C-alpha cells in the first residue's frame, strides 16, 4: 500500500546529467520522442502477475509526486565535478523546479507483458525511465511472491538466482 517511487531523488544521477545535456541543446529539448519500455525475457509474464489496477496506481502515484522539493534542488545544485564546477547547469535546476512526470500509456504485448509508453518531449519523458523500471520490477517481485506463496527458502533461491545473473552480467562488462 505504499508508493514505490516517493522522491525525486529516487533516480539515477546519469538521468540528471542526460537532462542537463538535453536542456543545453535547443534541438533536443522539445524533440518529441517515443519511448517504450518492454520486458525482453520471454519467461516473464508481468501481466499474469501484476494486477493492472495496482500497476496504474503505482504509476499515478509517481506521476503525482510533488517532484522537486527545495531540499532536492539544493542537493542537486551542490553536486560538483572533480574540477569543482557544478555538475548541473542552473537552467536544469530551474527546469526541475516545476517538473512533473508526463502522462503514460500502459498496454500488454503479445508475450503477456506490460509495456509502458511515453510520447513527449525528450526533456520530460526521459525522467520516466528509472521510475517506470523500479515500479515494474518491485511490483512484479511483490506480486510474484504473494501469488506463489513462497517459503523463505524458495524466496532465497530466487534472490540467489537473481544475484548470480547480476554477477554474470558484471563479469561480461569487466
ZIQUISUL-V719592 format. One record per residue. N is the residue number from 0. RES is the residue in one small letter. PSI is psi in whole degrees, 0 to 359 (NA if undefined). OMEGA is omega in whole degrees, -180 to 180 (* if undefined). Layout:
N_RES_PSI_OMEGA ; N_RES_PSI_OMEGA
//
This chain:
0_x_17_179 ; 1_x_152_176 ; 2_x_138_178 ; 3_x_321_-179 ; 4_x_116_-174 ; 5_x_353_-175 ; 6_x_149_176 ; 7_x_328_-178 ; 8_x_1_171 ; 9_x_56_-175 ; 10_x_168_-180 ; 11_x_132_179 ; 12_x_326_178 ; 13_x_322_180 ; 14_x_320_178 ; 15_x_322_179 ; 16_x_322_175 ; 17_x_316_178 ; 18_x_317_178 ; 19_x_316_178 ; 20_x_312_-178 ; 21_x_313_-178 ; 22_x_334_-180 ; 23_x_349_-178 ; 24_x_107_-177 ; 25_x_324_-177 ; 26_x_343_180 ; 27_x_328_-172 ; 28_x_310_-176 ; 29_x_11_179 ; 30_x_122_179 ; 31_x_125_178 ; 32_x_152_178 ; 33_x_104_-179 ; 34_x_137_177 ; 35_x_127_177 ; 36_x_121_-179 ; 37_x_157_175 ; 38_x_122_-177 ; 39_x_336_-178 ; 40_x_130_178 ; 41_x_344_-177 ; 42_x_340_-177 ; 43_x_135_-179 ; 44_x_82_-174 ; 45_x_327_-178 ; 46_x_339_176 ; 47_x_343_-173 ; 48_x_315_-177 ; 49_x_121_174 ; 50_x_133_-177 ; 51_x_319_-180 ; 52_x_319_179 ; 53_x_319_179 ; 54_x_312_-179 ; 55_x_321_177 ; 56_x_318_179 ; 57_x_316_180 ; 58_x_318_178 ; 59_x_322_178 ; 60_x_318_178 ; 61_x_318_-179 ; 62_x_330_-176 ; 63_x_6_177 ; 64_x_139_169 ; 65_x_86_-160 ; 66_x_310_-171 ; 67_x_108_176 ; 68_x_165_177 ; 69_x_321_180 ; 70_x_319_178 ; 71_x_315_180 ; 72_x_320_179 ; 73_x_315_179 ; 74_x_309_-179 ; 75_x_322_179 ; 76_x_336_-179 ; 77_x_355_177 ; 78_x_134_-175 ; 79_x_152_171 ; 80_x_166_179 ; 81_x_331_180 ; 82_x_1_177 ; 83_x_351_179 ; 84_x_157_-180 ; 85_x_142_178 ; 86_x_320_-178 ; 87_x_144_178 ; 88_x_154_178 ; 89_x_324_179 ; 90_x_325_179 ; 91_x_317_178 ; 92_x_321_178 ; 93_x_320_178 ; 94_x_320_-176 ; 95_x_340_-178 ; 96_x_317_-176 ; 97_x_20_-174 ; 98_x_138_167 ; 99_x_153_178 ; 100_x_142_178 ; 101_x_175_178 ; 102_x_167_-178 ; 103_x_166_172 ; 104_x_141_176 ; 105_x_133_175 ; 106_x_173_178 ; 107_x_128_-178 ; 108_x_182_-177 ; 109_x_344_178 ; 110_x_13_-179 ; 111_x_41_174 ; 112_x_147_175 ; 113_x_143_170 ; 114_x_133_175 ; 115_x_133_-176 ; 116_x_139_-179 ; 117_x_121_178 ; 118_x_91_-175 ; 119_x_175_173 ; 120_x_145_-178 ; 121_x_322_-176 ; 122_x_336_179 ; 123_x_322_-177 ; 124_x_334_-178 ; 125_x_331_-175 ; 126_x_350_177 ; 127_x_337_-169 ; 128_x_305_-177 ; 129_x_317_180 ; 130_x_314_-180 ; 131_x_316_179 ; 132_x_316_180 ; 133_x_316_-178 ; 134_x_313_179 ; 135_x_311_-178 ; 136_x_311_-178 ; 137_x_319_180 ; 138_x_320_179 ; 139_x_310_-178 ; 140_x_314_-180 ; 141_x_310_-176 ; 142_x_329_177 ; 143_x_312_180 ; 144_x_317_-179 ; 145_x_315_-178 ; 146_x_325_-175 ; 147_x_349_-177 ; 148_x_53_-176 ; 149_x_143_172 ; 150_x_169_178 ; 151_x_320_-179 ; 152_x_323_177 ; 153_x_319_178 ; 154_x_316_178 ; 155_x_320_178 ; 156_x_318_178 ; 157_x_315_179 ; 158_x_316_179 ; 159_x_320_177 ; 160_x_317_179 ; 161_x_314_179 ; 162_x_322_178 ; 163_x_316_178 ; 164_x_319_179 ; 165_x_311_-179 ; 166_x_324_176 ; 167_x_317_177 ; 168_x_320_178 ; 169_x_318_178 ; 170_x_321_178 ; 171_x_316_-179 ; 172_x_328_178 ; 173_x_NA_*
//
